[in-house]
Amino acid sequence: MDDFNTIRLKKKVIEKFKEYSKNTSPSYSETLDYMIAFFEDTGLSPYDTMHNPILSYTRALSKRTKAVTDILRNIEKTQLIPTREMLESLFKEVEKEEPIYIERTWEEIEASKTETEKLLDSYSKELEKNRNELYEVKNEFSYLLNELSYIKSTFGKSYYKLDMSKEKIEKLKSNFL
């Protein structure tokens, strides 16, 4: 357990400190420890902040900002610029070649395809066919749902009624079966 000592303070200061401590931490020791750590970490002085807190905080921030910019400039000079120059020199040495166009017939293209490419072509054709069929089924089903009407019965169960002619129903059956 920590040793406790006493400090003599004015009653007015103690009341202010107790009120402040209630809002910040569970104990007076922690509050005072946090306050001291804040002043040590930021390099601020309580006397400076009493006169012009924004100015003293701005000075501390400008020192840190200057240090960060110095680090970034050093990284740029030592790493980024040399790397960029090296990449540019590599791209300058590459000669641009004109593409060679070869005219081929459709049969030559088909003959030059590998077995995998042929399989992919057949699968993609089948997939497109299935997608078209699905689209048609969805449209027919949507049409069918639009023809339904809900009949609320006073006696017995309520039900759905399909308002469609016999010919249309036979046509739908023939499409699906």
Wavefront OBJ file of the C-alpha trace (Angstrom):
o trace
v 0.000 0.000 0.000
v 1.228 3.501 -0.825
v 2.257 5.877 1.870
v 0.038 8.909 2.234
v 1.185 12.354 3.261
v -0.715 15.568 3.711
v -0.408 18.884 1.932
v -1.764 22.080 3.372
v -3.979 23.978 0.951
v -6.478 26.783 1.227
v -10.092 25.686 1.728
v -11.164 27.435 -1.450
v -8.542 25.543 -3.493
v -9.516 22.229 -1.861
v -13.198 22.753 -2.748
v -12.314 23.519 -6.387
v -10.019 20.496 -6.540
v -12.623 18.147 -5.055
v -15.232 19.349 -7.560
v -12.810 18.906 -10.467
v -11.682 15.492 -9.221
v -15.249 14.150 -9.112
v -15.503 14.697 -12.894
v -12.111 13.280 -13.884
v -11.112 10.269 -11.789
v -12.142 8.193 -8.763
v -9.434 9.460 -6.407
v -7.725 12.734 -5.624
v -4.284 11.156 -6.057
v -5.083 9.985 -9.580
v -6.436 13.400 -10.537
v -3.298 15.133 -9.324
v -1.112 12.498 -10.998
v -2.945 13.020 -14.334
v -2.521 16.783 -14.055
v 1.220 16.498 -13.437
v 1.618 13.976 -16.263
v -0.225 16.334 -18.623
v 2.107 19.223 -17.877
v 5.179 17.007 -18.161
v 4.066 15.386 -21.437
v 3.026 18.566 -23.195
v 5.870 20.706 -21.905
v 3.400 23.372 -20.872
v 3.631 25.386 -17.713
v 0.581 26.286 -15.632
v 1.857 29.864 -15.483
v 2.084 30.160 -19.248
v -1.386 28.830 -19.789
v -2.937 31.215 -17.280
v -1.930 34.240 -19.374
v -2.315 32.919 -22.933
v -3.160 29.217 -23.185
v -3.645 29.192 -26.943
v -0.266 30.777 -27.647
v 1.700 28.377 -25.435
v -0.102 25.343 -26.860
v 0.451 26.659 -30.386
v 4.175 26.976 -29.714
v 4.397 23.396 -28.483
v 2.453 22.130 -31.487
v 4.545 24.122 -33.945
v 7.726 22.554 -32.539
v 6.279 19.066 -33.008
v 4.942 19.903 -36.471
v 8.344 21.205 -37.507
v 9.975 17.967 -36.332
v 7.480 15.884 -38.335
v 8.030 17.961 -41.494
v 11.793 17.584 -41.110
v 11.379 13.803 -40.878
v 9.134 13.738 -43.972
v 11.569 15.886 -45.978
v 14.420 13.579 -45.019
v 12.416 10.522 -46.131
v 11.602 12.246 -49.413
v 15.248 13.137 -50.099
v 16.760 9.805 -49.093
v 14.109 7.333 -50.260
v 11.377 8.666 -52.513
v 13.322 10.819 -54.982
v 16.060 8.240 -55.689
v 13.464 5.497 -56.144
v 11.432 7.627 -58.551
v 14.559 8.520 -60.559
v 15.527 4.839 -60.757
v 12.065 3.859 -62.025
v 12.070 6.679 -64.579
v 15.458 5.575 -65.887
v 14.152 2.013 -66.287
v 11.126 3.167 -68.273
v 13.217 5.408 -70.534
v 15.334 2.466 -71.627
v 12.359 0.355 -72.697
v 11.787 0.751 -76.415
v 8.266 1.085 -77.661
v 7.505 -1.606 -80.204
v 4.700 -1.337 -82.688
v 2.181 -4.146 -82.322
v 2.070 -6.643 -85.144
v -1.387 -7.301 -86.525
v -2.016 -10.674 -88.084
v -5.150 -11.258 -90.096
v -6.752 -14.632 -89.401
v -9.999 -16.269 -90.376
v -12.617 -17.480 -87.925
v -11.705 -21.110 -88.618
v -8.037 -20.446 -87.777
v -9.048 -18.809 -84.513
v -11.295 -21.753 -83.601
v -8.562 -24.260 -84.504
v -5.967 -22.464 -82.367
v -8.128 -22.557 -79.208
v -7.089 -24.958 -76.494
v -9.393 -27.545 -74.998
v -9.922 -25.330 -71.925
v -10.958 -22.366 -74.049
v -13.408 -24.548 -75.976
v -14.907 -25.801 -72.712
v -15.187 -22.247 -71.420
v -16.960 -21.181 -74.600
v -19.461 -24.024 -74.355
v -20.072 -23.340 -70.662
v -20.564 -19.636 -71.265
v -23.071 -20.378 -74.074
v -24.955 -22.769 -71.790
v -24.915 -20.221 -68.986
v -26.333 -17.531 -71.260
v -29.048 -19.925 -72.430
v -29.977 -20.769 -68.822
v -30.072 -17.096 -67.880
v -32.463 -16.373 -70.749
v -34.711 -19.250 -69.693
v -34.696 -18.018 -66.103
v -35.615 -14.531 -67.279
v -38.539 -15.912 -69.266
v -39.745 -18.009 -66.308
v -39.531 -14.998 -64.024
v -41.588 -12.918 -66.432
v -44.240 -15.620 -66.783
v -44.386 -16.094 -63.018
v -44.688 -12.338 -62.501
v -47.542 -12.271 -65.019
v -49.192 -15.168 -63.187
v -48.905 -13.396 -59.831
v -50.435 -10.248 -61.301
v -53.470 -12.294 -62.379
v -54.104 -13.489 -58.797
v -56.721 -11.768 -56.677
v -57.376 -12.323 -52.998
v -60.945 -13.278 -52.143
v -61.949 -12.661 -48.559
v -64.688 -15.079 -47.603
v -67.219 -14.311 -44.908
v -67.799 -18.019 -44.324
v -64.805 -20.349 -44.373
v -61.255 -19.650 -45.429
v -60.177 -16.774 -47.641
v -58.444 -17.798 -50.858
v -56.689 -16.600 -54.015
v -58.458 -16.681 -57.364
v -56.613 -16.879 -60.678
v -58.293 -14.622 -63.254
v -57.027 -16.265 -66.417
v -58.590 -17.988 -69.400
v -58.275 -21.721 -69.924
v -56.189 -21.202 -73.086
v -53.596 -19.137 -71.232
v -53.332 -21.726 -68.477
v -52.855 -24.507 -71.050
v -50.168 -22.432 -72.767
v -48.315 -21.973 -69.437
v -48.552 -25.698 -68.748
v -47.080 -26.527 -72.117
v -44.199 -24.077 -71.552
v -43.264 -25.579 -68.181
v -43.893 -29.234 -68.817
l 1 2 3 4 5 6 7 8 9 10 11 12 13 14 15 16 17 18 19 20 21 22 23 24 25 26 27 28 29 30 31 32 33 34 35 36 37 38 39 40 41 42 43 44 45 46 47 48 49 50 51 52 53 54 55 56 57 58 59 60 61 62 63 64 65 66 67 68 69 70 71 72 73 74 75 76 77 78 79 80 81 82 83 84 85 86 87 88 89 90 91 92 93 94 95 96 97 98 99 100 101 102 103 104 105 106 107 108 109 110 111 112 113 114 115 116 117 118 119 120 121 122 123 124 125 126 127 128 129 130 131 132 133 134 135 136 137 138 139 140 141 142 143 144 145 146 147 148 149 150 151 152 153 154 155 156 157 158 159 160 161 162 163 164 165 166 167 168 169 170 171 172 173 174 175 176 177
